[in-house]
Amino acid sequence: GAIYLSPTVERVRGDNAMKIVSSGQPWDARVYRTGGNSISDGEGVLVQFRTGSWTANSWLVLGLEAGAYGQADYRRWTLYVKADKSIELQLHDGTGFASPLPMSGITVNENTWYTLLIMTDDQKLLARLWERDNPAVVGRVETTTPQALKSPQSLHFVAYVKNSTAWLDSYSEGRIYSLSESIFGVQETSMPNLPIQTGG
């Protein structure tokens, strides 16, 4: 059977983070939320992560799943960071993987912290990813929820890494009541010297 390596806790910049180290074997480095499936309609997970050194054979999976892979009860809605650092969303409804959904506007770089919001809803599945310290760098994917992932189906959080190290921090889960997004930028504009008014 499969052997899953135990995660450790490591202090990163003064804060405790969960560290997952892969030995290079597929699926050997995995963590998941225990206690059963905890995420259902209108709920999601918010988690920060970063990776270590990356190779041509590295990948990372973060997201939601349920059931046993290869069985009819298997469900999956996950972020997949590929070896070339591009990102796609994976969707499995029990009959097989749907066509991958690419996430544009962002790639995952080593030793950079990212924040992932991934949620399930009876109308839409949603994922947003942004650089924690530069949130203007952001990617998003939404897709219609297949029947197999609608209520009463529930899921739990999972993370897999291969040929790299991953750190997880600031994990939270719960109901998403509303979601909005604002992105601000700064642009320099050349201005002539303006006279200073005197008097009063």
SVG drawing of the C-alpha trace seen along z (x, -y; Angstrom):
<svg xmlns="http://www.w3.org/2000/svg" viewBox="-28 -87 44 89">
<polyline fill="none" stroke="black" stroke-width="0.4" points="0.0,0.0 0.9,-3.7 3.2,-5.2 2.4,-8.7 5.2,-10.8 4.3,-12.6 4.4,-16.4 6.5,-18.4 6.1,-21.8 8.8,-24.4 9.1,-28.1 9.1,-30.3 9.8,-34.0 8.7,-33.6 5.5,-31.7 4.8,-28.0 4.0,-26.4 3.3,-22.8 6.2,-21.4 5.6,-18.6 8.7,-17.1 8.5,-14.7 11.0,-11.8 10.3,-12.0 7.7,-9.2 4.2,-10.1 1.6,-10.7 4.0,-9.9 3.9,-13.4 0.2,-14.1 -1.7,-15.9 -5.5,-16.0 -8.0,-17.3 -9.1,-14.6 -12.5,-14.1 -14.4,-13.5 -15.7,-15.8 -16.1,-19.3 -16.8,-21.5 -20.2,-21.6 -22.4,-24.0 -21.3,-27.6 -18.2,-26.7 -14.5,-26.8 -10.9,-26.9 -8.5,-29.8 -4.8,-28.7 -1.4,-30.2 1.4,-28.1 4.9,-28.3 7.2,-25.8 10.9,-25.1 13.2,-24.3 11.4,-23.2 12.5,-20.7 11.3,-19.5 9.5,-16.6 7.9,-18.7 4.2,-19.3 1.8,-20.4 -1.9,-19.8 -4.0,-21.7 -7.8,-21.7 -10.8,-19.6 -11.6,-16.0 -13.7,-13.1 -13.8,-9.3 -11.1,-6.9 -9.2,-7.6 -10.2,-5.2 -13.6,-4.4 -17.0,-5.7 -17.3,-7.8 -14.2,-9.9 -14.7,-13.7 -12.0,-16.3 -11.8,-20.1 -8.1,-21.0 -5.4,-23.5 -2.6,-21.8 0.8,-23.5 2.6,-21.8 6.3,-21.2 6.5,-24.3 4.9,-26.3 1.7,-27.0 -1.6,-26.3 -4.8,-24.5 -7.8,-23.4 -8.7,-19.8 -12.3,-18.5 -13.3,-14.9 -16.9,-13.9 -16.5,-10.2 -16.5,-9.2 -13.1,-10.8 -11.3,-14.1 -12.9,-16.9 -10.8,-18.9 -8.3,-20.9 -9.2,-24.6 -6.1,-26.8 -5.6,-29.7 -4.0,-32.6 -2.3,-35.7 -0.2,-34.0 2.5,-31.3 4.0,-29.8 7.6,-30.6 9.8,-29.1 10.0,-30.6 7.1,-33.0 4.0,-32.9 0.6,-32.5 -3.0,-32.6 -5.5,-30.2 -9.3,-30.5 -11.1,-27.4 -14.8,-26.8 -17.7,-24.7 -21.2,-25.8 -24.3,-24.2 -24.1,-26.7 -20.3,-27.5 -17.0,-26.0 -14.5,-28.8 -10.7,-29.2 -8.7,-32.4 -4.9,-32.5 -2.8,-35.6 0.7,-36.4 0.3,-37.1 2.7,-40.1 1.6,-41.4 -2.1,-40.7 -2.3,-42.5 -0.8,-39.3 -3.9,-37.1 -5.5,-34.3 -9.1,-33.0 -11.2,-30.2 -14.9,-29.6 -16.9,-26.8 -20.4,-25.3 -20.8,-22.8 -21.5,-19.3 -24.4,-17.4 -22.0,-14.9 -20.5,-17.7 -23.7,-19.4 -25.4,-18.9 -25.4,-16.6 -21.9,-15.9 -19.2,-17.2 -15.4,-17.4 -12.3,-17.8 -9.0,-19.7 -5.9,-17.9 -2.4,-18.8 0.1,-16.7 3.7,-17.6 6.2,-15.7 9.9,-16.5 9.7,-19.6 8.9,-20.9 5.7,-22.8 4.8,-24.9 1.2,-25.5 0.1,-28.3 -3.0,-30.2 -5.5,-27.5 -9.2,-28.3 -12.4,-26.9 -16.1,-27.9 -19.0,-29.5 -18.5,-32.2 -21.3,-34.7 -20.1,-37.2 -17.1,-37.7 -15.8,-40.9 -12.5,-42.0 -10.7,-45.3 -7.3,-45.7 -5.4,-49.0 -2.3,-50.2 0.0,-53.1 1.1,-55.1 3.7,-57.9 2.7,-61.1 5.1,-63.8 3.8,-67.1 5.3,-70.6 6.2,-72.5 3.2,-74.4 3.4,-77.8 2.8,-78.0 0.0,-80.3 0.8,-82.8 -1.5,-84.7 -4.5,-83.5"/>
</svg>
